[in-house]
């Protein structure tokens, strides 16, 4: 039987690590097949596997440090730490979780939660154009808005321009919407408003928009413009054609940066229209000051079930692709 001990600095720290009704401790025990026993300010981890016991100690130490740093421990955070510990990436993930992108209007820090997110934010800071391709729930849009907000606060840019294609999701067709232009496109742009409201607050976000410091518009309305000293965010870029993204990319003026985000597994374009996101990323990826960042199911930061859903779809896509490849090889040219 392998054993390890660790101590807590305060009762609050101990309660935070244990979680409500010892929920986090039970989750760790079940994940690693160990027993965890608390005695006063000490904790003892016991198990058959030395590797598992050491992993548990690392996870618990990381949870202690996160709580000390002011982070709120959640079930999803514990799940992420467990997964990273098993894969040997816990140390890098913990370091990534210390990076503060900006502060919200409630003075809460917006932090990276995964190594992939940290690399994404680094790319946003260091490059003029950044492509970010990844599944739903990986923080592509939210982190882009957070970085743009920080740049606006510091006076590095004069405005934030946010855009996305006005494309309906899946097979849903809403028909003609009532109202003026703003009212017609608002339903498509709502996720961008939500991100702004979360970071700036509704009142301040609206004031920024009134002053022209934040602009939200459909992608088609960029044609003919030159965008200077701005952070341009093009969301849901997988729903734009190659020619549309080419148009948008050539709008950049002096002192501007652009980020194009998208999930290539959720393309809602008509069947005869090709998505331009991956093609643009492939063509431009080797140019200086242009970065291509790819996030995966490991970077999903929504409810844990979202990560499981993404994993399941990715596995099915791999199986489908394998069947296609096998069929293509089998139907190759026959020799006599």
N, C-alpha and C positions, 0 to 999 in steps of 0.2 A: 504493500500500500504506500503510495507516494503522498506526501503532505507538504503544504506551503502555508505560511501565515502572513497576514498584513494587518496593519492597524489603521484606525480612523483618527483624524485630527479633532473632529467635533461630532456631536450627536446628530446635528443637521446633515452633515456629510454622510454619516452612516445611514440615516433614514432615506436620503436621496438615492444612495446606491442600492439599498434594499428594494426601494420602490413601494408603491401602495400595496399593502397586504403582502409584502415580500415578493411581489410579482416579478421583478427583474432577477432576483436571486434564483427563483424557481425556473425561470427561463434559461438562465445560464447552466443550472444543474442539469436540466433535461437536454440541453444542447451538447454538453460535454460528458455526460454520465459521471458526474462527480457529486460529492456531498459538500455543502457549505454550511458551517456552523459558526454562529456568532457568540462570543463570550465577552461581555462588557464592551470594550473598544477594540477588541481583537476579532479577527475572522480567520477560520481555519478551512482550507480547501483540501479535500482528500479524494483520491481516486486511484484506479489501477494503472492508468497511463501517465507517465511523467510528462509527456508532451501536452496532454489535455490539462493537467494540473497547472503547468506553466502558462498555457494559453489563458486559462481562467484568471490566474493572477494578473496577467498583462491586461486583460479586459477590465478587471476590477480597479487596477491602478489607473487606467485610462479614464474610467468613470469618475474616480475620485478627483483627478486633475481637471476634468471638464467641469465638475460641480464647483470646484475651487475657483475656476476661471469665470464663473457666472453663467455657464450654460445650463439650460434646463434638460434634465435627463428624461427621455421618453422611451417607450417600448421600441419604436422604430430605430432610435439611436443605438439601443442595446443590440438589436438584431444586426445592425450594420457593423458594430464593433466585433460581434461574434464571427460574422462572415469574414471580415478582414483579418482577424486573428488566425482563422483557419487557413487563409490564403497567404499568410506571411506579410500582409501589407498594413498591419495595425499601426506601426510607428509612423509611416508616411501619411496615413489617413488622419491620425491624431494631429500631426503638424498642419495638415490641410485645414482642419477644423478650427485652427487658431486664427486663420486669415480673415480679417474684417474688411468687407468690400465697402460698406457705407453704413450709416446709421439711419434708422427709420425716423419718422416724425415723433414716435414715442421714445426715441433715444435707444431703441433696441438694436443691437448689432446684426447686420446681415452678413453671415459667414458662409464660407464653403463647407460642404459636408462630406465631400469625397475628394480623392486625389484627382479624379477626372475633372471635377469642377474647379479645383485649384489651377490646373493646367489651362482650363478654358479662360478663367479670369486673367491669368498671366498673358495669354494670347491677346485678349482684349486690350490690355494695357500696352503691349509691346508692338502691335501691328496696326496698320492702317485699315486693312480689310481682314475680317475673321469669318470663316465659315464654321458653324457648329451644327453637326449632324448627330442626332441621337433620339432615343425613344421618348415617349411621353413621360413627364414627371421627373426629368433630369435637371430642371432648373435653367434650361437654355434661355428662355425669355426673361425670367425673373432676374437672373444674374446680369444679363445684358442691360436691363433697366436700372439695376442697382449701380452698376459701373458708370452708366451714363449720368445718373443722379449725382454721383460723387464728382464726376468731371464738371458738371454744371455748378455744383456748390463751390468748387475750387476756381472757377472762372476759366477753366481750360477750353471750354466751348461756350457758344452763345445760345445754343438751343439743342433740344432733343427732338428728332424727327422719327416717329414710329409709324410703321406701315405694315400692311399684310394684304395679300390678295383677297378680294371680296368673293370667295368661293364657298358654297354651302358644303357642309360635311356629308360625306357618303352619298346615299341615294335620296337624302332629304332635299326637297325643293320647296322653298318658302313662297315662291311667286313674287308678285310685285308688292313692295313694301310702301306704306303711306309716308307722307311727309317730304321735307326738303332733303338735299343731299346728305347732310349730317345725320338726319334721322334714318335715312335709308341704309347707310353704311354702319351706323353705330352697333347693330347686333353682331356684325363681323369683327368689329374692333374692340368689343367688350373686354376680352382678356387683357388687352394692353391697358385699358383704363383701370382694371382691377389691380394690375401690378403697380401702376403709378399711385393709385390711392393708398395702397399698402405701404409704400415707401414715403411719399410726401404727405399723405393725408388728403381727404377729399377736397377740403377748402383750399389748401395750398396748391394742390394739383390744378384746380380750376383757375386759380390766379395766375399760375405759370402759363396756362393755355391762353388766358385772356391777354397776357403781355406778349404772346408769341414766342415764349421760351420753350414751350412744348407744343408740338404739332402732331396730330394723329390723322392720317388720311389713307385712302386706298392706294395701293401700289401704282395703279394706272395713272394717277394724278401727278406722278413725278416727272413725266416726260416734258422735256424742254427746260427744266430747271437746272441751276447750278447751286449745289448745297455747300456753303462755306461755313467753317467753324461750327460744325454740327456733329453730333453723334447720331448716325442713322441706324435704326434697328429695323430690319425687314424680317418679320416673323412669319412662320408657316411658309417658308420659301419653297418647300416642295410642291406647293400649289401654284407656282409661277412657271411659265414656259421659259425656255432658254433665251429667247429674244427679249422677253420682259426683264429677266434678271440682267442681261447684258445692258439694256437701257438703264436700269437702276444703278448698276455699278459705274457707269460712265457719267453719273450725275455728280460725283464727288468733286468738291472744290477745295480751295486752300484751307488747311487746318481741320479737315474733317476726317472722321473715321466711320466705318460701316461694319455692321455684323449681320450676317444672314443665318437664320436659324431654321431648322426643319427636321421632320421625321419622315424619312423616305419610305417607311412602311405604311404611312397614312396619306396617300396621294388622292385628292378628290377631283382632279382635273378630268375633263371628258376623255373618253378612251382613245381618241385619235390625237390627243395632245400629250407630248412628252414633258415630264418634269425637267426643269433645267438645273436644279440644285446640285446634284452629283456631277453633272457634266461640267458646270462652271468650276466646282471645287477641283475637279481633276485637271482641267486646263490651266487654272491659275495657281494651283497649289505650290508650284516650284518657284514662284516669283518672290523676290525680297519684299518684306513688309506685308505679305499675305500668309495667313495661317489657316490650316484646316484642322479642326479639333473634332474628334469623334467620341461621343459618350456612349455608354452601354447600359445594360440592365443593372450593373453594379453601381451606377450613378443615380438610380431612381431614388428620390427622396420623399415621395408621397407615401401613402399607406403601404405597408409591406406587401399587401395583396397585389398592388400595382406592379411591384417588382416581379412577383410570381407570375402574373398575367403576361408581362413582357417576356419573361423567360420562356413561358409555354409557347407563345407565338413565334419567338425566335427559333425554338427547336423544330416547330412545325414547318417554318420556312426553310430550314436546313434540310429537313426530310423531303420537302417538295422539290427543292433544287437538286438534291441527289437523284431523285427519280427522273427529273428532266434530263440531267447529265447522262444517266444510264440509258435512257430512251434515245438520246441523240447519238450516243456512241453505238448503240445497237442498230440504228438506222443509217449508219455510215455507208460509204461506197463499198460495194461488194467486188471482190477480185475473183477472176476466173482461174 
